Amino acid sequence: MTETRPDLPEIDEFTRPYWRAAARGRLLIRRCRACGAAHHYPREFCPECWSEDVVWEEASGRATLYTWSVVHVNDLPPFRSGLPYVAAVVDLAEGPRMMTGITGCAPERLRIGMALRVAFRPCEPPDAAEGVVAPVFEPEAA
């Protein structure tokens, strides 16, 4: 039986393009061809108009900080070694909000609305079968 890790996504045929792009340093979002709305997390339908005519699109990687929390306690094994860490919600330049992590910035320097850019962090320990890399964000001026 394979151990379930709470820090690794369950990759299936639908999400595989997203995770493969992340491993190559590209952030993908979904865009509806019926109404034009962009969304994230990836879904097979548009959450605005319910159309199933949605496609993958490469995002610019730019975002602004919407909110964050500094996590000081997390007893789950994969997270324990990274304490403290910043869990955040960012507004992507394309419109959608995304849950993520912030790196490369002391928590006391974070400000709502600060400019961010995407970075990519391999999940630890690396998942050799999938090469899982997670998008995180860092200050644009870093």
Secondary structure in CASP SS format (residue, H / E / C, confidence):
PFRMAT SS
TARGET T0000
AUTHOR 0000-0000-0000
METHOD secondary structure of the structure
MODEL  1
M C 1.00
T C 1.00
E C 1.00
T C 1.00
R C 1.00
P C 1.00
D C 1.00
L C 1.00
P C 1.00
E C 1.00
I C 1.00
D C 1.00
E C 1.00
F C 1.00
T C 1.00
R H 1.00
P H 1.00
Y H 1.00
W H 1.00
R H 1.00
A H 1.00
A H 1.00
A H 1.00
R C 1.00
G C 1.00
R C 1.00
L C 1.00
L E 1.00
I E 1.00
R E 1.00
R E 1.00
C E 1.00
R C 1.00
A C 1.00
C C 1.00
G C 1.00
A C 1.00
A E 1.00
H E 1.00
H C 1.00
Y C 1.00
P C 1.00
R C 1.00
E C 1.00
F C 1.00
C C 1.00
P C 1.00
E C 1.00
C C 1.00
W C 1.00
S C 1.00
E C 1.00
D C 1.00
V E 1.00
V E 1.00
W E 1.00
E E 1.00
E E 1.00
A C 1.00
S C 1.00
G C 1.00
R E 1.00
A E 1.00
T E 1.00
L E 1.00
Y E 1.00
T E 1.00
W E 1.00
S E 1.00
V E 1.00
V E 1.00
H C 1.00
V C 1.00
N C 1.00
D C 1.00
L C 1.00
P H 1.00
P H 1.00
F H 1.00
R H 1.00
S C 1.00
G C 1.00
L C 1.00
P C 1.00
Y E 1.00
V E 1.00
A E 1.00
A E 1.00
V E 1.00
V E 1.00
D E 1.00
L E 1.00
A C 1.00
E C 1.00
G C 1.00
P C 1.00
R E 1.00
M E 1.00
M E 1.00
T E 1.00
G E 1.00
I E 1.00
T C 1.00
G C 1.00
C C 1.00
A C 1.00
P H 1.00
E H 1.00
R H 1.00
L C 1.00
R C 1.00
I C 1.00
G C 1.00
M C 1.00
A E 1.00
L E 1.00
R E 1.00
V E 1.00
A E 1.00
F E 1.00
R E 1.00
P E 1.00
C C 1.00
E C 1.00
P C 1.00
P C 1.00
D C 1.00
A C 1.00
A C 1.00
E C 1.00
G C 1.00
V C 1.00
V E 1.00
A E 1.00
P E 1.00
V E 1.00
F E 1.00
E E 1.00
P E 1.00
E C 1.00
A C 1.00
A C 1.00
END
